[in-house]
Amino acid sequence: MASVLNHGGRALAFARERNLDYRDVLDFSANINPLGPSPKAIAALQESLDTIAVYPEEMPTRFVRCLSNELGAPAGQILTGNGATELIYFWLRTTRPQSATLIVPAFMEYRRALESAGAAVTVTALRPEDHFRLPIIQPVSDVVILTNPNNPTGAYVPPEPLLDWLGQISGSTQILLDEAFIEFTGQPSMVRYIGKFPNLWVLRSMTKFYAIPGLRLGYLVGEGVPSLMQSREPWQVNNLAEIAGIASLADRSYQEATLQLVQRERIWLWKQLQGLAHVRGFPTAANFFFARCDTHRMLDELIAALAEQHILIRDCRRIEGVDGSCGSCFRFAIKKREENMRLLNYLRRI
């Protein structure tokens, strides 16, 4: 089996290892907005480079205010961070759950963060034969962690069924709902139900939809945020990240253009995947596809052939919840048509 990378998004490391310019790497392994950052965010950053010589506020007040207006949530219930991953680790080491139910497959850092916090982890696996449908569970653990849309499968639970699902969980169990890719669905966030479910925490990322992974910016929303503030380290959000976040949220035309592009390419790619002989794609609501080759050898050969052309996809074979149920699975981002066609040309050769 080919060597498996811990994470996608290794364009910089891949370029360094092969002595390439990173801009010559076509990275389908990272699920980032194919339009790149908002033009308004780029302009704001260019005008604000001198702020790197000034300390940021201990908490990014202006960005929090913008999020509050955007989400309709009180500013005091919003906690920002140096990316969503940083917030996962902070939340778990602060709340210190003794036990957790992790719905897999999931972002691999959840397992690491839970174990580093000393939590005993029980997994509930989504099954491909059920189209990764979310099962009804009645956990007895302190925490339940769910990603919606699911990463890496792209499966999505709409608001009404998700509300029913949340209602089945005991109020004494904290629920961490990861919505890193929710913007790509065009559907509203579950943040608006925080008041109905005091045990609900919604994790959001500015990395994916707004294409600023190098700046690191995310946030957590929940009624329990005030209780976390006394343990929060200062200066988790730098000046440039805050400036880019504010400008990105204000760029409505960019947001609409993104949704149109991703929806159009998602439909087109889905149709193309139906005609492949040895690759099965799964339905998705996000900006990426989860797919399976007939054999491990086919996937090994695909990864190697793509690497020679400086193209990366995400090998998912060792992601928890995937290895035994899906076999030779991989994930690839939705990009612009010309780039999507380049990848499809290789998928057709399998």
Secondary structure, 3 states (H helix, E strand, C coil): CCCCCCCCCCHHHHHHHCCCCHHHCEECCCCCCCCCCCHHHHHHHHHCHHHHHCCCCCCCHHHHHHHHHHHCCCHHHEEEECCHHHHHHHHHHHHCCCEEEEEECCCCHHHHHHHHCCCEEEEEECCHHHCCCCCCCCCCCCEEEEECCCCCCCCCCCHHHHHHHHHCCCCCCEEEEECCCHHHHCCCCHHHHCCCCCCEEEEEECCCCCCCCCCCCEEEECCCHHHHHHHCCCCCCCHHHHHHHHHHHHCHHHHHHHHHHHHHHHHHHHHHHCCCCCEEECCCCCCEEEEEECCHHHHHHHHHHHHHCCEECEECCCCCCCHHHHCCEEEEECCCHHHHHHHHHHHHCC
